[in-house]
Amino acid sequence: MAKVRCTALLGAWLAACSGNPVEAVESSAADSSAGSAPTSAATDDGSDASGTSETTGASDMVCGDGVKEGTEECDFGPLNGTEQCRDNCVLNVCGDSYEGPGELCDDGNLVPGDGCSPSCGPDTCGNGTVEGREECDDGNRDPNDECTLACTDPVCGDGIVNPNEECDGATDVECSSFGLMFDSGTLSCTITCGFDTSGCGMCGDGVIGGTEVCDGAALEETCVTLDYDSGALACSNTCTHDIGGCGLCGNAVIDGTEVCDGLALGAGSCAPDAGAVSCAPNCTLDLTGCTPCGNGVIDAPEQCDGNALPGGGCFSQGYDQGTLVCAEGCTLDPSGCCNEGLDDPCVNNDDCCGALDCDAGAQQCCTTVIGIACGDSDDCCGALDCEMGPGVCCTSIVGVACTNNDDDQCCGALECDNQGARCCQPSGGPCGVSNSACCSNSCVNGSCVGGDA
């Protein structure tokens, strides 16, 4: 039985030319030997017995829609089965039992001498004489001249890039090979064997192409479609998604359009009201813990409100005297309060009234004035000490002023000079070489001589 070869004009709709005669003959022979054939048997080209084309790969991939996608090797739409692309969107190759473009036979193998050559042409192909079904025979094995290795005339769709063709079938040519026009993507081949640049892209031209997912303001996704829940998606200068403006509520980071997230409250507060702000599950501020500061009523958790103050004034805050006030936010301001007693607690000098200072080490109020009554050395600030006998603050430094000839203001053996009103060494006290160290103003051989001048 002679095999019929369907030759399609490029771009034509060939509704009447479907299937493959070679496979039909083989299928008929097989059916004859096996009896009646099942009514829904699948054919090798991806069609069932009724001629309905099956889809291949993912459920959203349709073979025959003219779009190469998923696991498809090709998709020429209505020209599938008549060109280099088979009905099941697999590229035709010699030895696949499918007689495709550029083939005069295909016996399913590449064995020479069996009637069909490894180039899918007659065994006589290459002898320089056009015989049988040969369309040409130039007597050579050059695949790129005017006669193919299967002794057929070069046609678009035979899988061989012939003269005047840019491509034929699948191609792995990078779009960047076109120079500065594109910088990403891979060229495809049209059904007229010309390069198709629809899969190419140039980042920065405002059009999504090639391997780009965005380009400038051209965005096909949003923060939400990328599994975030708020914010504005942007496009980077490399045409990739910039998710810096997207937010994901619950990650404890304030991002996107969020004003808070978990314990991250940002600038959120109850001010000028009182209370504690929190973050709601949808990453908005929860103000239910705030109270209306300024209504003159102490509402929990306010400490005060205007002139409404807790009873006891400064005393209620642990101070002896002063003026307690209510600050912004309805919190107490004790800066006008102070302690007036030695040993009273303090943090800084403002916590101690009048001439008292705060001993930072002991954190208690102390005096800087000698002659003031004391109970221990902590009552006397700085270099002052407490003269335990009389119980007054004194100094151990010679030359410090004293009053009323009060020797108790001068620690230890020091005395208060009756004339100079200063602490000095008595007779026999050490003086080095300084006469002024002595109450007598006389230092001999390192010791004071004589009584108070």
C-alpha positions in Angstrom: 0.0 0.0 0.0 1.4 3.4 -1.0 2.0 5.8 1.8 0.3 9.2 1.5 2.4 12.2 2.6 0.5 15.4 3.6 2.4 18.5 2.8 1.1 21.8 4.3 1.5 25.3 3.1 2.9 27.4 6.0 0.2 29.3 7.9 -2.7 27.3 6.3 -5.5 25.7 8.4 -5.4 22.0 7.5 -8.5 20.6 9.0 -8.7 17.9 6.4 -5.1 16.7 6.7 -4.9 14.9 10.1 -3.3 11.8 11.5 -0.4 10.0 10.0 -0.7 7.4 7.2 2.3 5.4 8.3 0.8 4.9 11.8 -2.6 4.3 10.3 -1.3 1.4 8.2 0.6 -0.1 11.1 -2.4 0.3 13.4 -4.7 -1.4 10.7 -2.3 -4.3 10.4 -2.1 -4.7 14.1 -5.9 -4.6 14.4 -6.3 -7.2 11.8 -4.1 -9.7 13.6 -5.6 -9.1 17.0 -9.3 -8.9 16.0 -11.6 -6.0 16.7 -9.8 -3.0 18.1 -11.0 -1.3 21.4 -13.1 1.7 20.7 -11.0 4.1 22.8 -7.5 2.9 22.2 -4.9 5.7 22.4 -2.7 6.3 19.3 1.0 7.0 19.3 0.4 10.7 18.4 -1.6 11.4 21.5 -5.1 11.1 20.0 -7.7 8.5 20.9 -9.5 6.4 18.4 -12.2 9.1 17.9 -9.5 11.6 16.7 -9.8 13.8 19.8 -6.4 15.3 20.8 -5.4 14.8 24.5 -3.7 17.4 26.6 -0.3 16.8 28.0 1.3 17.9 31.2 -0.4 20.2 33.7 -4.2 20.6 33.7 -3.9 24.2 32.5 -1.7 23.2 29.5 -3.6 22.5 26.3 -1.8 20.9 23.3 -3.0 22.6 20.1 -3.6 26.1 21.4 -0.5 27.4 19.7 1.3 28.2 22.9 4.3 26.1 23.9 4.0 25.6 27.7 4.8 23.1 30.4 6.3 19.9 29.2 5.4 20.5 25.6 8.3 20.4 23.1 6.4 22.4 20.5 2.9 23.7 19.7 2.0 25.0 16.3 -1.7 25.0 16.9 -3.8 23.8 13.9 -0.6 22.8 12.1 0.3 20.2 14.7 0.7 16.9 12.9 1.5 18.4 9.6 4.8 20.2 10.5 7.8 19.4 12.7 5.4 19.3 15.7 3.3 16.2 16.2 -0.3 16.1 17.3 0.8 15.4 20.9 3.1 18.5 21.0 6.3 16.4 20.7 8.9 17.2 18.1 9.1 14.8 15.2 12.4 13.0 14.8 13.5 10.3 12.4 13.0 6.9 13.9 9.8 7.7 15.9 7.5 5.8 13.5 5.9 9.1 12.5 6.4 10.3 9.0 6.9 14.0 9.4 8.1 16.9 7.2 11.3 16.1 5.4 10.8 12.4 5.8 9.8 10.0 3.0 9.5 7.0 5.4 9.9 6.2 9.1 10.0 2.6 10.1 10.7 3.3 13.7 14.4 2.5 13.7 17.7 3.9 12.4 18.9 0.6 10.8 20.3 1.0 7.3 19.5 -1.4 4.5 15.9 -2.2 5.6 14.2 -0.1 3.0 14.2 3.2 5.0 17.5 4.8 5.6 18.7 6.3 9.0 17.8 9.7 7.5 14.2 8.5 6.9 14.5 8.4 3.1 14.7 5.6 0.6 17.9 3.5 0.8 18.6 4.8 -2.7 18.8 8.4 -1.4 22.3 9.8 -2.0 23.1 8.0 -5.3 22.5 11.2 -7.3 19.4 9.9 -9.1 15.9 10.9 -8.2 14.0 7.6 -7.7 10.6 6.5 -6.3 9.3 9.0 -3.8 12.4 11.1 -3.8 11.9 14.7 -4.4 15.6 15.4 -5.1 18.9 13.5 -4.9 22.1 15.6 -5.1 24.4 12.6 -4.3 25.9 14.2 -1.1 25.3 14.1 2.6 25.2 17.9 3.2 22.1 18.6 5.3 22.1 22.3 4.6 22.0 22.4 0.8 19.0 22.3 -1.5 18.3 18.6 -0.9 17.9 17.1 2.6 19.5 13.9 3.8 16.1 12.2 3.2 16.1 13.3 -0.4 13.2 15.8 0.1 13.1 19.4 -0.8 13.9 21.7 2.1 10.7 23.0 3.7 10.0 25.0 6.9 9.1 22.5 9.5 11.5 19.8 8.6 13.7 20.5 11.6 16.7 21.7 9.4 17.7 25.3 9.2 17.7 25.7 5.5 18.8 28.7 3.4 16.6 31.7 4.0 15.4 30.3 7.3 16.4 31.8 10.7 15.4 28.7 12.6 13.4 25.5 12.2 11.7 24.0 15.2 13.0 24.3 18.7 15.8 26.8 19.4 18.0 27.7 22.4 19.2 31.0 21.0 19.4 33.6 23.8 17.6 36.9 23.1 20.7 38.8 24.2 22.4 37.6 21.0 20.4 40.3 19.3 22.6 42.9 20.9 21.3 45.8 22.9 17.7 45.1 21.9 17.1 42.5 24.7 18.8 41.3 27.8 16.8 38.3 28.9 14.7 35.4 27.5 15.1 32.8 24.8 14.1 33.1 21.1 11.4 30.8 19.8 10.7 29.9 16.2 7.6 30.8 14.3 5.7 28.5 12.0 7.3 30.4 9.1 10.8 29.6 10.4 11.6 33.1 11.6 12.7 34.1 15.1 9.9 35.0 17.5 11.1 37.7 20.0 7.8 37.7 22.0 9.6 35.8 24.8 12.4 38.4 25.0 12.7 41.2 27.4 14.7 44.4 28.0 14.6 45.5 31.6 13.7 49.1 31.9 11.5 49.4 28.8 8.3 49.2 30.9 7.2 46.0 29.2 7.4 42.6 30.9 9.3 40.2 28.7 11.9 37.4 28.7 12.6 36.2 32.3 11.3 39.4 33.8 8.6 39.2 36.4 8.0 43.0 36.3 9.3 46.1 34.5 9.0 49.5 36.1 5.3 50.2 36.7 4.3 47.0 34.9 3.4 44.6 37.6 1.3 41.5 37.2 1.4 40.6 40.9 0.6 42.3 44.1 1.7 41.8 47.7 -1.4 39.8 48.3 -0.9 37.4 45.4 2.7 36.9 46.7 1.2 35.7 50.0 1.6 38.9 51.9 -1.5 40.7 53.3 -0.8 44.4 52.9 1.5 46.9 51.3 2.6 48.0 47.8 4.7 45.8 45.6 7.4 47.4 43.6 9.8 46.4 40.8 13.5 46.5 41.3 16.0 47.9 38.8 16.8 44.3 37.8 13.1 43.6 37.0 12.5 41.4 40.0 9.9 41.9 42.7 10.8 44.3 45.5 8.8 43.1 48.5 10.2 45.7 50.8 6.9 47.5 50.9 4.8 44.3 51.6 3.6 43.4 55.0 2.9 40.1 56.8 0.8 40.7 59.9 2.0 38.4 62.7 5.8 38.3 62.0 6.5 40.8 64.8 7.9 43.3 62.3 6.1 46.5 61.3 6.0 46.3 57.5 3.7 47.1 54.6 0.8 49.3 55.7 1.0 48.0 59.3 1.2 50.5 62.3 2.1 47.7 64.7 2.8 44.0 64.8 2.6 42.0 68.0 4.8 43.7 70.7 6.2 46.0 68.1 4.1 49.2 68.6 6.2 51.7 66.7 5.1 55.2 67.6 1.8 54.0 68.9 0.7 55.4 72.3 -2.3 56.6 74.2 -0.9 60.2 74.3 -2.2 62.6 75.2 -4.5 60.2 77.0 -3.2 57.8 79.6 -3.1 54.0 79.6 -1.4 51.3 77.6 -1.9 50.8 73.8 -1.7 47.3 72.3 -1.7 45.8 68.8 -4.8 44.1 67.5 -4.6 40.8 65.5 -5.0 42.7 62.2 -1.9 44.9 63.1 -3.9 48.0 63.9 -3.6 49.9 67.2 -5.9 48.7 70.0 -6.8 51.8 72.1 -9.2 50.1 74.5 -6.5 50.3 77.2 -6.4 54.1 76.9 -8.3 56.5 79.1 -9.5 60.1 78.4 -6.7 62.1 80.2 -7.9 65.7 80.9 -11.4 65.2 82.2 -10.3 66.1 85.7 -11.1 62.6 87.0 -8.5 60.0 87.8 -9.5 57.0 85.7 -7.5 53.8 85.8 -4.7 53.5 84.9 -4.2 57.3 85.3 -2.0 58.5 88.2 -3.6 61.9 88.2 -5.7 64.2 86.0 -5.2 67.9 86.0 -5.7 69.1 89.6 -6.9 65.8 90.7 -4.0 64.4 92.7 -3.6 61.5 95.1 -3.9 62.5 98.8 -0.8 63.3 100.7 1.0 65.2 97.9 4.7 64.7 97.9 4.5 62.7 101.0 2.5 60.0 99.2 5.5 59.6 96.8 8.0 59.2 99.6 9.2 62.8 99.9 9.1 65.2 102.9 7.9 68.3 101.2 7.4 70.2 98.0 4.8 70.4 95.3 3.5 67.4 93.4 2.0 68.1 90.0 0.2 66.2 87.2 2.1 66.0 83.9 1.0 65.4 80.3 -0.4 61.9 79.9 -1.9 62.0 83.4 1.3 60.8 85.1 2.7 62.3 88.4 5.6 64.7 88.2 7.5 64.6 91.6 10.3 66.9 90.4 9.0 69.6 92.8 9.3 67.3 95.8 12.4 66.8 98.0 13.6 65.2 101.2 14.9 67.4 104.0 16.5 64.8 106.3 19.9 63.2 106.3 19.8 59.6 105.4 16.6 60.2 103.3 16.8 58.3 99.9 17.7 60.2 96.7 18.8 59.8 93.1 20.1 63.2 92.4 20.6 66.5 94.2 17.1 67.7 93.3 15.7 65.0 95.6 17.3 66.7 98.6 16.0 70.0 100.0 17.9 73.2 100.6 21.7 72.9 101.2 21.5 69.1 101.2 23.2 67.2 98.4 22.7 63.6 97.3 25.5 61.1 98.0 25.5 59.2 94.7 27.2 56.2 96.2 25.1 55.8 99.3 22.0 57.3 97.4 21.0 59.3 100.5 20.8 63.0 101.3 23.9 64.5 103.1 25.2 67.9 104.1 28.2 69.8 102.8 28.3 72.1 105.9 30.6 71.3 108.8 29.2 71.5 112.3 25.8 70.0 111.2 24.7 67.1 113.5 25.3 63.7 112.0 24.7 60.0 112.9 27.3 58.5 110.7 29.8 59.4 107.9 27.1 59.0 105.2 25.4 62.1 106.6 28.4 64.2 105.7 29.0 64.7 102.0 32.3 64.4 100.1 35.5 64.8 102.2 33.5 65.6 105.4 33.4 63.0 108.1 31.3 62.6 111.2 33.0 63.4 114.5 31.3 60.7 116.5 31.9 62.2 119.9 30.0 65.4 119.5 28.1 64.0 116.5 28.8 66.8 114.0 30.2 66.8 110.5 33.9 67.8 110.5 36.8 68.1 108.0 40.2 66.5 108.2 41.7 69.1 105.7 44.0 71.8 107.2 42.9 75.3 106.2 39.2 74.6 105.8 37.2 77.4 107.4 35.6 76.8 110.9 33.4 79.0 113.1 33.0 80.1 116.7 36.4 78.5 117.6 34.5 75.2 117.5 37.2 72.5 117.5 34.5 69.9 116.8 34.3 71.2 113.3 37.8 70.0 112.7 38.2 66.2 112.8 40.6 64.3 115.1 43.4 66.3 116.6 42.8 69.3 114.4 41.7 72.5 116.1 39.8 75.6 115.0 42.3 78.5 115.0 41.0 81.3 117.3 42.5 84.0 115.1 42.3 82.6 111.5 39.0 80.7 111.8 40.5 77.7 110.1 41.3 74.1 111.0 45.0 73.7 111.9 47.5 71.5 113.6 48.0 72.0 117.4 51.5 72.1 119.0 53.4 68.9 118.1 51.2 68.2 115.0 52.8 67.4 111.7 53.3 70.4 109.4 56.0 69.5 106.8 57.6 72.8 106.0 54.4 74.9 106.1 54.0 77.3 109.0 50.3 77.9 108.0 49.5 74.4 108.8 50.1 75.1 112.5 47.7 77.0 114.7 50.8 78.8 116.0 52.0 79.6 112.5 55.4 78.0 113.5 56.6 74.8 111.9 60.1 73.6 113.1 61.6 70.4 111.8 58.3 69.2 110.5 56.4 69.7 113.8 54.2 72.6 115.0 55.7 74.6 117.9 53.8 76.7 120.4 50.1 77.3 121.1 47.3 78.9 119.2 48.4 82.3 118.0 
